[in-house]
Amino acid sequence: MSEDIDGFRARARAWLAANVPDDLPPPDGPASRAFALAWQQRQAEGGWAGLAWPQRVGGQGLSVLEQIVWYEEYARAGAPSSLNSLFVALHHAGPTLIACGTPAQQAFHLPRILAGKSIWCQGFSEPGAGSDLAAIRTRGRIDGDVLVVDGQKIWSSFADTADWQELLVRTDPDARTAAALTWVICPMDLPGITVRPIRTMAGVNKFCEVFYDNVRVPLDNVVGGVGNGWATAMSTLAFERGTASLGILIALTLQVDAMMADCSATRPVMTARLARLSAEGAAIRAMAYRVALDAEQAVPDAGASLVRLAFAEFGKKVQAAAVDLYGVASPQVLGPHGRGHDYLDAFSETIAGGTAEIQRNIIGERVLGLPKGPR
C-alpha cells in the first residue's frame, strides 16, 4: 500500500468512527428502508458515496483499491451490513446503468442512488425460471412508446419498499435467447403491479413475489436496447457475482478472527476448524481483490463466478461454525433480533445470484473451457 492509500485508510477510519450509527438497522419493512436511505445520505454528505464510480456520473472517481480499503475499514468499524435495501441500487442497477444506460438514464437515476433517495429491486427470477433466465415468461409487448408487461417475478428482494426495479422481460417470443429479452427500468408505483412479501425462515420479509397485469412501462426506460436484455443482464450479474460481495466477504473474515479469539484452547478440533476457515477466507479475499482489480476498467468477466461461489459456500461454513462454537441459543448466534438471522440467511447465498450449480457450470465452460453440459 502506498502512503496515499495509507492516508486514505486513516481518513476512512476516522470518519466511520465518528459516523457509524449506534442504532441497529430494523430487519425489514418501511423502517428498514428509512434507515438504509438515511445512512446512505450520511455517507454521501461525508463524501464517501460512489467511491469507484466515475466522476462523470457523480462518483468520486477513485480506484478500486481505494474502494477495497473502504470496505475493509467499513467492516472493521461494525457499520451496517451492505446487504440491505440499497444493495441492488448500489451494486446492480447503478453499475449496470454506468455500463449500459443512456445519458438521460444515468443523469436521472445515478445521483438519486448515491444521495440515498431511491431504492431498487431486481425482477429476474420467476417460478420455474430461477437461475435459468433463458426460460423466463414475463412478457413485454411493444405498444407505441410503451412496453406492456404481463407476468410474475419471485425472490425480488425489497420489492415491497422499492421505487424502481431492474426488470427482465421477454419481448420476442419467437427469437433465440440472445435476442428475446429486454432489460427495462420499471417504476414500482405503476398501475397493475402487485407486490406480496415472502417471510423467510430467517424471520424477515426480505423477498417478494411481484405480479404484472397490463403494466405500461415507457420504452425510454429500456437499458441496452430492445432485444439486447441478455447482454445487459449478464453485466448486472457480473457485478453482483464479482465486486458486490466484497464488503460482506471482508466482514465474514473478521467474524472468523473474532471466533478464533473466543475459542478456548481446550477445544483443539474447533481451533483447527477455525484456522482452516481463516486460511480459506484469506484465499477468497485475495481472489476477490484480484478479480476486482482486473475488472477495474470493464465489466467483470466469468471469473466473477469463482468469487460468488467461494463467498457463498464460505459464508455457510462460517455461520455453521458460529453455531457450534457458541451454541444455538447464544446471543452471538441469535443476533440482536433474537432470530438467528445470519445462520438461517446464509443458506440463501448458494441460491441467490445464480445457484452454486450454475456458478460451477459457468466456471467449467467459460473459465476452464470444458465442453458445455446438456441443455
SULRATA-V724987 format. One record per residue. N is the residue number from 1. RES is the residue in one small letter. SS is DSSP state (A for helix, B for strand, O for the rest). Layout:
n & res & ss
N & RES & SS
N & RES & SS
This chain:
n & res & ss
1 & m & O
2 & s & O
3 & e & A
4 & d & A
5 & i & A
6 & d & A
7 & g & A
8 & f & A
9 & r & A
10 & a & A
11 & r & A
12 & a & A
13 & r & A
14 & a & A
15 & w & A
16 & l & A
17 & a & A
18 & a & A
19 & n & A
20 & v & O
21 & p & O
22 & d & O
23 & d & O
24 & l & O
25 & p & O
26 & p & O
27 & p & O
28 & d & O
29 & g & A
30 & p & A
31 & a & A
32 & s & A
33 & r & A
34 & a & A
35 & f & A
36 & a & A
37 & l & A
38 & a & A
39 & w & A
40 & q & A
41 & q & A
42 & r & A
43 & q & A
44 & a & A
45 & e & A
46 & g & O
47 & g & O
48 & w & O
49 & a & O
50 & g & O
51 & l & O
52 & a & O
53 & w & O
54 & p & O
55 & q & A
56 & r & A
57 & v & A
58 & g & O
59 & g & O
60 & q & O
61 & g & O
62 & l & O
63 & s & O
64 & v & A
65 & l & A
66 & e & A
67 & q & A
68 & i & A
69 & v & A
70 & w & A
71 & y & A
72 & e & A
73 & e & A
74 & y & A
75 & a & A
76 & r & A
77 & a & O
78 & g & O
79 & a & O
80 & p & O
81 & s & O
82 & s & O
83 & l & O
84 & n & O
85 & s & O
86 & l & O
87 & f & A
88 & v & A
89 & a & A
90 & l & A
91 & h & A
92 & h & A
93 & a & A
94 & g & A
95 & p & A
96 & t & A
97 & l & A
98 & i & A
99 & a & A
100 & c & A
101 & g & O
102 & t & O
103 & p & A
104 & a & A
105 & q & A
106 & q & A
107 & a & A
108 & f & A
109 & h & A
110 & l & A
111 & p & A
112 & r & A
113 & i & A
114 & l & A
115 & a & O
116 & g & O
117 & k & O
118 & s & O
119 & i & O
120 & w & B
121 & c & B
122 & q & B
123 & g & B
124 & f & O
125 & s & O
126 & e & B
127 & p & O
128 & g & O
129 & a & B
130 & g & O
131 & s & O
132 & d & O
133 & l & A
134 & a & A
135 & a & A
136 & i & O
137 & r & O
138 & t & O
139 & r & B
140 & g & B
141 & r & B
142 & i & B
143 & d & B
144 & g & O
145 & d & O
146 & v & B
147 & l & B
148 & v & B
149 & v & B
150 & d & B
151 & g & B
152 & q & B
153 & k & B
154 & i & O
155 & w & O
156 & s & O
157 & s & O
158 & f & O
159 & a & O
160 & d & O
161 & t & O
162 & a & O
163 & d & O
164 & w & B
165 & q & B
166 & e & B
167 & l & B
168 & l & B
169 & v & B
170 & r & B
171 & t & O
172 & d & O
173 & p & O
174 & d & O
175 & a & O
176 & r & O
177 & t & A
178 & a & A
179 & a & A
180 & a & A
181 & l & B
182 & t & B
183 & w & B
184 & v & B
185 & i & B
186 & c & B
187 & p & B
188 & m & O
189 & d & O
190 & l & O
191 & p & O
192 & g & O
193 & i & B
194 & t & B
195 & v & B
196 & r & B
197 & p & B
198 & i & B
199 & r & O
200 & t & O
201 & m & O
202 & a & O
203 & g & O
204 & v & O
205 & n & O
206 & k & O
207 & f & B
208 & c & B
209 & e & B
210 & v & B
211 & f & B
212 & y & B
213 & d & B
214 & n & B
215 & v & B
216 & r & B
217 & v & B
218 & p & B
219 & l & A
220 & d & A
221 & n & A
222 & v & B
223 & v & B
224 & g & O
225 & g & O
226 & v & O
227 & g & O
228 & n & O
229 & g & A
230 & w & A
231 & a & A
232 & t & A
233 & a & A
234 & m & A
235 & s & A
236 & t & A
237 & l & A
238 & a & A
239 & f & A
240 & e & A
241 & r & A
242 & g & O
243 & t & O
244 & a & O
245 & s & O
246 & l & A
247 & g & A
248 & i & A
249 & l & A
250 & i & A
251 & a & A
252 & l & A
253 & t & A
254 & l & A
255 & q & A
256 & v & A
257 & d & A
258 & a & A
259 & m & A
260 & m & A
261 & a & A
262 & d & A
263 & c & O
264 & s & O
265 & a & O
266 & t & O
267 & r & O
268 & p & A
269 & v & A
270 & m & A
271 & t & A
272 & a & A
273 & r & A
274 & l & A
275 & a & A
276 & r & A
277 & l & A
278 & s & A
279 & a & A
280 & e & A
281 & g & A
282 & a & A
283 & a & A
284 & i & A
285 & r & A
286 & a & A
287 & m & A
288 & a & A
289 & y & A
290 & r & A
291 & v & A
292 & a & A
293 & l & A
294 & d & A
295 & a & O
296 & e & O
297 & q & O
298 & a & O
299 & v & O
300 & p & O
301 & d & O
302 & a & O
303 & g & O
304 & a & A
305 & s & A
306 & l & A
307 & v & A
308 & r & A
309 & l & A
310 & a & A
311 & f & A
312 & a & A
313 & e & A
314 & f & A
315 & g & A
316 & k & A
317 & k & A
318 & v & A
319 & q & A
320 & a & A
321 & a & A
322 & a & A
323 & v & A
324 & d & A
325 & l & A
326 & y & A
327 & g & O
328 & v & O
329 & a & O
330 & s & O
331 & p & A
332 & q & A
333 & v & A
334 & l & A
335 & g & O
336 & p & O
337 & h & O
338 & g & O
339 & r & O
340 & g & O
341 & h & A
342 & d & A
343 & y & A
344 & l & A
345 & d & A
346 & a & A
347 & f & A
348 & s & A
349 & e & A
350 & t & A
351 & i & O
352 & a & O
353 & g & O
354 & g & O
355 & t & O
356 & a & A
357 & e & A
358 & i & A
359 & q & A
360 & r & A
361 & n & A
362 & i & A
363 & i & A
364 & g & A
365 & e & A
366 & r & A
367 & v & A
368 & l & O
369 & g & O
370 & l & O
371 & p & O
372 & k & O
373 & g & O
374 & p & O
375 & r & O
